[in-house]
Amino acid sequence: MPQGPNLNQLMKQAQQMQAEMAKAQEQLKEEIVEASAGGGMVKVTMTGDMQLREIKIDPEAIDPEDPELLQDMVTAAVSEAIRSAQDLAASRMGGIAGLGGGGGLPGLPGM
């Protein structure tokens, strides 16, 4: 009769993976992604755990006659920073979980 998987071994592996994922999540808080829009007129800095750190706006981007353009540039830069942070998190977490960097993990932002 074939023997089933060793439950103790599986639990140990799951706990190890959980610890590695918690460590990776903490490290993401320290990693920074940057994005820009409007040829660099709007720059956004965000952490790997998707905390917005900074928005820099070149004074030349401020046109009182066209506030929508600035709004669009800020939106584009923030959206790109979010995508970059999600990609970074997916690569870190996916590697730990053996998902190859794009499998998605429930309960994690953007995954």
PyMOL CGO cylinders between C-alpha atoms (Angstrom):
from pymol import cmd
from pymol.cgo import CYLINDER

trace = [
    CYLINDER, 0.00, 0.00, 0.00, 1.52, 3.39, -0.99, 0.3, 1, 1, 1, 1, 1, 1,
    CYLINDER, 1.52, 3.39, -0.99, 2.33, 5.69, 1.88, 0.3, 1, 1, 1, 1, 1, 1,
    CYLINDER, 2.33, 5.69, 1.88, 0.75, 9.16, 1.88, 0.3, 1, 1, 1, 1, 1, 1,
    CYLINDER, 0.75, 9.16, 1.88, 2.69, 12.38, 2.23, 0.3, 1, 1, 1, 1, 1, 1,
    CYLINDER, 2.69, 12.38, 2.23, 4.39, 13.03, 5.53, 0.3, 1, 1, 1, 1, 1, 1,
    CYLINDER, 4.39, 13.03, 5.53, 2.05, 15.52, 7.23, 0.3, 1, 1, 1, 1, 1, 1,
    CYLINDER, 2.05, 15.52, 7.23, 4.73, 16.73, 9.63, 0.3, 1, 1, 1, 1, 1, 1,
    CYLINDER, 4.73, 16.73, 9.63, 7.09, 17.43, 6.74, 0.3, 1, 1, 1, 1, 1, 1,
    CYLINDER, 7.09, 17.43, 6.74, 4.37, 19.34, 4.86, 0.3, 1, 1, 1, 1, 1, 1,
    CYLINDER, 4.37, 19.34, 4.86, 3.57, 21.44, 7.95, 0.3, 1, 1, 1, 1, 1, 1,
    CYLINDER, 3.57, 21.44, 7.95, 7.25, 22.25, 8.45, 0.3, 1, 1, 1, 1, 1, 1,
    CYLINDER, 7.25, 22.25, 8.45, 7.59, 23.33, 4.81, 0.3, 1, 1, 1, 1, 1, 1,
    CYLINDER, 7.59, 23.33, 4.81, 4.45, 25.48, 5.06, 0.3, 1, 1, 1, 1, 1, 1,
    CYLINDER, 4.45, 25.48, 5.06, 5.73, 27.20, 8.20, 0.3, 1, 1, 1, 1, 1, 1,
    CYLINDER, 5.73, 27.20, 8.20, 9.09, 27.84, 6.57, 0.3, 1, 1, 1, 1, 1, 1,
    CYLINDER, 9.09, 27.84, 6.57, 7.42, 29.30, 3.48, 0.3, 1, 1, 1, 1, 1, 1,
    CYLINDER, 7.42, 29.30, 3.48, 5.19, 31.49, 5.69, 0.3, 1, 1, 1, 1, 1, 1,
    CYLINDER, 5.19, 31.49, 5.69, 8.25, 32.84, 7.53, 0.3, 1, 1, 1, 1, 1, 1,
    CYLINDER, 8.25, 32.84, 7.53, 10.03, 33.56, 4.23, 0.3, 1, 1, 1, 1, 1, 1,
    CYLINDER, 10.03, 33.56, 4.23, 6.97, 35.37, 2.89, 0.3, 1, 1, 1, 1, 1, 1,
    CYLINDER, 6.97, 35.37, 2.89, 6.68, 37.50, 6.04, 0.3, 1, 1, 1, 1, 1, 1,
    CYLINDER, 6.68, 37.50, 6.04, 10.35, 38.43, 5.69, 0.3, 1, 1, 1, 1, 1, 1,
    CYLINDER, 10.35, 38.43, 5.69, 9.86, 39.31, 2.01, 0.3, 1, 1, 1, 1, 1, 1,
    CYLINDER, 9.86, 39.31, 2.01, 6.85, 41.48, 2.87, 0.3, 1, 1, 1, 1, 1, 1,
    CYLINDER, 6.85, 41.48, 2.87, 8.95, 43.38, 5.41, 0.3, 1, 1, 1, 1, 1, 1,
    CYLINDER, 8.95, 43.38, 5.41, 11.71, 43.85, 2.84, 0.3, 1, 1, 1, 1, 1, 1,
    CYLINDER, 11.71, 43.85, 2.84, 9.19, 45.23, 0.32, 0.3, 1, 1, 1, 1, 1, 1,
    CYLINDER, 9.19, 45.23, 0.32, 8.54, 48.09, 2.75, 0.3, 1, 1, 1, 1, 1, 1,
    CYLINDER, 8.54, 48.09, 2.75, 12.15, 49.19, 2.23, 0.3, 1, 1, 1, 1, 1, 1,
    CYLINDER, 12.15, 49.19, 2.23, 12.28, 48.81, -1.54, 0.3, 1, 1, 1, 1, 1, 1,
    CYLINDER, 12.28, 48.81, -1.54, 11.44, 51.80, -3.72, 0.3, 1, 1, 1, 1, 1, 1,
    CYLINDER, 11.44, 51.80, -3.72, 9.95, 52.01, -7.19, 0.3, 1, 1, 1, 1, 1, 1,
    CYLINDER, 9.95, 52.01, -7.19, 9.74, 55.18, -9.23, 0.3, 1, 1, 1, 1, 1, 1,
    CYLINDER, 9.74, 55.18, -9.23, 7.58, 56.21, -12.14, 0.3, 1, 1, 1, 1, 1, 1,
    CYLINDER, 7.58, 56.21, -12.14, 7.12, 59.36, -14.15, 0.3, 1, 1, 1, 1, 1, 1,
    CYLINDER, 7.12, 59.36, -14.15, 4.78, 60.92, -16.69, 0.3, 1, 1, 1, 1, 1, 1,
    CYLINDER, 4.78, 60.92, -16.69, 4.83, 63.91, -18.99, 0.3, 1, 1, 1, 1, 1, 1,
    CYLINDER, 4.83, 63.91, -18.99, 8.45, 63.40, -19.94, 0.3, 1, 1, 1, 1, 1, 1,
    CYLINDER, 8.45, 63.40, -19.94, 9.47, 63.42, -16.29, 0.3, 1, 1, 1, 1, 1, 1,
    CYLINDER, 9.47, 63.42, -16.29, 7.42, 66.45, -15.32, 0.3, 1, 1, 1, 1, 1, 1,
    CYLINDER, 7.42, 66.45, -15.32, 5.61, 64.36, -12.70, 0.3, 1, 1, 1, 1, 1, 1,
    CYLINDER, 5.61, 64.36, -12.70, 7.59, 61.81, -10.69, 0.3, 1, 1, 1, 1, 1, 1,
    CYLINDER, 7.59, 61.81, -10.69, 6.18, 59.36, -8.15, 0.3, 1, 1, 1, 1, 1, 1,
    CYLINDER, 6.18, 59.36, -8.15, 8.05, 57.32, -5.56, 0.3, 1, 1, 1, 1, 1, 1,
    CYLINDER, 8.05, 57.32, -5.56, 6.37, 54.33, -3.91, 0.3, 1, 1, 1, 1, 1, 1,
    CYLINDER, 6.37, 54.33, -3.91, 7.51, 51.48, -1.68, 0.3, 1, 1, 1, 1, 1, 1,
    CYLINDER, 7.51, 51.48, -1.68, 7.30, 47.85, -2.71, 0.3, 1, 1, 1, 1, 1, 1,
    CYLINDER, 7.30, 47.85, -2.71, 4.34, 47.44, -0.36, 0.3, 1, 1, 1, 1, 1, 1,
    CYLINDER, 4.34, 47.44, -0.36, 2.51, 50.17, -2.32, 0.3, 1, 1, 1, 1, 1, 1,
    CYLINDER, 2.51, 50.17, -2.32, 2.87, 53.08, 0.09, 0.3, 1, 1, 1, 1, 1, 1,
    CYLINDER, 2.87, 53.08, 0.09, 3.02, 56.37, -1.79, 0.3, 1, 1, 1, 1, 1, 1,
    CYLINDER, 3.02, 56.37, -1.79, 6.12, 58.22, -0.58, 0.3, 1, 1, 1, 1, 1, 1,
    CYLINDER, 6.12, 58.22, -0.58, 6.49, 61.24, -2.81, 0.3, 1, 1, 1, 1, 1, 1,
    CYLINDER, 6.49, 61.24, -2.81, 5.07, 63.11, -5.77, 0.3, 1, 1, 1, 1, 1, 1,
    CYLINDER, 5.07, 63.11, -5.77, 7.32, 65.67, -7.46, 0.3, 1, 1, 1, 1, 1, 1,
    CYLINDER, 7.32, 65.67, -7.46, 5.82, 68.10, -9.94, 0.3, 1, 1, 1, 1, 1, 1,
    CYLINDER, 5.82, 68.10, -9.94, 7.99, 70.25, -12.17, 0.3, 1, 1, 1, 1, 1, 1,
    CYLINDER, 7.99, 70.25, -12.17, 6.73, 73.85, -11.93, 0.3, 1, 1, 1, 1, 1, 1,
    CYLINDER, 6.73, 73.85, -11.93, 6.51, 73.93, -15.74, 0.3, 1, 1, 1, 1, 1, 1,
    CYLINDER, 6.51, 73.93, -15.74, 3.79, 71.26, -15.52, 0.3, 1, 1, 1, 1, 1, 1,
    CYLINDER, 3.79, 71.26, -15.52, 1.50, 73.67, -13.68, 0.3, 1, 1, 1, 1, 1, 1,
    CYLINDER, 1.50, 73.67, -13.68, -0.66, 75.43, -16.25, 0.3, 1, 1, 1, 1, 1, 1,
    CYLINDER, -0.66, 75.43, -16.25, -3.61, 77.26, -14.67, 0.3, 1, 1, 1, 1, 1, 1,
    CYLINDER, -3.61, 77.26, -14.67, -5.31, 77.18, -18.07, 0.3, 1, 1, 1, 1, 1, 1,
    CYLINDER, -5.31, 77.18, -18.07, -5.12, 73.38, -18.29, 0.3, 1, 1, 1, 1, 1, 1,
    CYLINDER, -5.12, 73.38, -18.29, -5.35, 71.72, -14.84, 0.3, 1, 1, 1, 1, 1, 1,
    CYLINDER, -5.35, 71.72, -14.84, -6.66, 68.53, -16.45, 0.3, 1, 1, 1, 1, 1, 1,
    CYLINDER, -6.66, 68.53, -16.45, -3.29, 67.89, -18.08, 0.3, 1, 1, 1, 1, 1, 1,
    CYLINDER, -3.29, 67.89, -18.08, -1.54, 67.94, -14.70, 0.3, 1, 1, 1, 1, 1, 1,
    CYLINDER, -1.54, 67.94, -14.70, -4.25, 65.71, -13.22, 0.3, 1, 1, 1, 1, 1, 1,
    CYLINDER, -4.25, 65.71, -13.22, -3.73, 63.22, -16.06, 0.3, 1, 1, 1, 1, 1, 1,
    CYLINDER, -3.73, 63.22, -16.06, 0.04, 63.22, -15.57, 0.3, 1, 1, 1, 1, 1, 1,
    CYLINDER, 0.04, 63.22, -15.57, -0.28, 62.60, -11.83, 0.3, 1, 1, 1, 1, 1, 1,
    CYLINDER, -0.28, 62.60, -11.83, -2.79, 59.81, -12.44, 0.3, 1, 1, 1, 1, 1, 1,
    CYLINDER, -2.79, 59.81, -12.44, -0.53, 58.20, -15.07, 0.3, 1, 1, 1, 1, 1, 1,
    CYLINDER, -0.53, 58.20, -15.07, 2.57, 58.39, -12.85, 0.3, 1, 1, 1, 1, 1, 1,
    CYLINDER, 2.57, 58.39, -12.85, 0.78, 56.96, -9.80, 0.3, 1, 1, 1, 1, 1, 1,
    CYLINDER, 0.78, 56.96, -9.80, -0.76, 54.17, -11.88, 0.3, 1, 1, 1, 1, 1, 1,
    CYLINDER, -0.76, 54.17, -11.88, 2.64, 53.24, -13.29, 0.3, 1, 1, 1, 1, 1, 1,
    CYLINDER, 2.64, 53.24, -13.29, 4.20, 53.26, -9.81, 0.3, 1, 1, 1, 1, 1, 1,
    CYLINDER, 4.20, 53.26, -9.81, 1.44, 50.95, -8.58, 0.3, 1, 1, 1, 1, 1, 1,
    CYLINDER, 1.44, 50.95, -8.58, 2.09, 48.55, -11.48, 0.3, 1, 1, 1, 1, 1, 1,
    CYLINDER, 2.09, 48.55, -11.48, 5.81, 48.60, -10.72, 0.3, 1, 1, 1, 1, 1, 1,
    CYLINDER, 5.81, 48.60, -10.72, 5.22, 47.93, -7.01, 0.3, 1, 1, 1, 1, 1, 1,
    CYLINDER, 5.22, 47.93, -7.01, 2.85, 45.07, -7.87, 0.3, 1, 1, 1, 1, 1, 1,
    CYLINDER, 2.85, 45.07, -7.87, 5.39, 43.56, -10.25, 0.3, 1, 1, 1, 1, 1, 1,
    CYLINDER, 5.39, 43.56, -10.25, 8.12, 43.83, -7.61, 0.3, 1, 1, 1, 1, 1, 1,
    CYLINDER, 8.12, 43.83, -7.61, 5.92, 42.20, -4.97, 0.3, 1, 1, 1, 1, 1, 1,
    CYLINDER, 5.92, 42.20, -4.97, 4.83, 39.46, -7.37, 0.3, 1, 1, 1, 1, 1, 1,
    CYLINDER, 4.83, 39.46, -7.37, 8.43, 38.64, -8.26, 0.3, 1, 1, 1, 1, 1, 1,
    CYLINDER, 8.43, 38.64, -8.26, 9.49, 38.49, -4.60, 0.3, 1, 1, 1, 1, 1, 1,
    CYLINDER, 9.49, 38.49, -4.60, 6.47, 36.57, -3.31, 0.3, 1, 1, 1, 1, 1, 1,
    CYLINDER, 6.47, 36.57, -3.31, 6.01, 34.39, -6.36, 0.3, 1, 1, 1, 1, 1, 1,
    CYLINDER, 6.01, 34.39, -6.36, 9.60, 33.20, -6.12, 0.3, 1, 1, 1, 1, 1, 1,
    CYLINDER, 9.60, 33.20, -6.12, 9.07, 32.12, -2.52, 0.3, 1, 1, 1, 1, 1, 1,
    CYLINDER, 9.07, 32.12, -2.52, 5.78, 30.40, -3.24, 0.3, 1, 1, 1, 1, 1, 1,
    CYLINDER, 5.78, 30.40, -3.24, 7.16, 28.75, -6.36, 0.3, 1, 1, 1, 1, 1, 1,
    CYLINDER, 7.16, 28.75, -6.36, 4.69, 30.59, -8.57, 0.3, 1, 1, 1, 1, 1, 1,
    CYLINDER, 4.69, 30.59, -8.57, 7.27, 31.95, -10.95, 0.3, 1, 1, 1, 1, 1, 1,
    CYLINDER, 7.27, 31.95, -10.95, 6.64, 35.59, -10.18, 0.3, 1, 1, 1, 1, 1, 1,
    CYLINDER, 6.64, 35.59, -10.18, 3.18, 36.01, -11.63, 0.3, 1, 1, 1, 1, 1, 1,
    CYLINDER, 3.18, 36.01, -11.63, 0.85, 33.52, -10.02, 0.3, 1, 1, 1, 1, 1, 1,
    CYLINDER, 0.85, 33.52, -10.02, -0.87, 35.89, -7.64, 0.3, 1, 1, 1, 1, 1, 1,
    CYLINDER, -0.87, 35.89, -7.64, -1.35, 35.39, -3.97, 0.3, 1, 1, 1, 1, 1, 1,
    CYLINDER, -1.35, 35.39, -3.97, -4.64, 36.01, -2.18, 0.3, 1, 1, 1, 1, 1, 1,
    CYLINDER, -4.64, 36.01, -2.18, -4.66, 38.58, 0.55, 0.3, 1, 1, 1, 1, 1, 1,
    CYLINDER, -4.66, 38.58, 0.55, -1.67, 40.55, -0.75, 0.3, 1, 1, 1, 1, 1, 1,
    CYLINDER, -1.67, 40.55, -0.75, -2.18, 43.93, -2.38, 0.3, 1, 1, 1, 1, 1, 1,
    CYLINDER, -2.18, 43.93, -2.38, -2.33, 43.69, -6.13, 0.3, 1, 1, 1, 1, 1, 1,
    CYLINDER, -2.33, 43.69, -6.13, -1.86, 39.98, -6.29, 0.3, 1, 1, 1, 1, 1, 1,
]
cmd.load_cgo(trace, "trace")
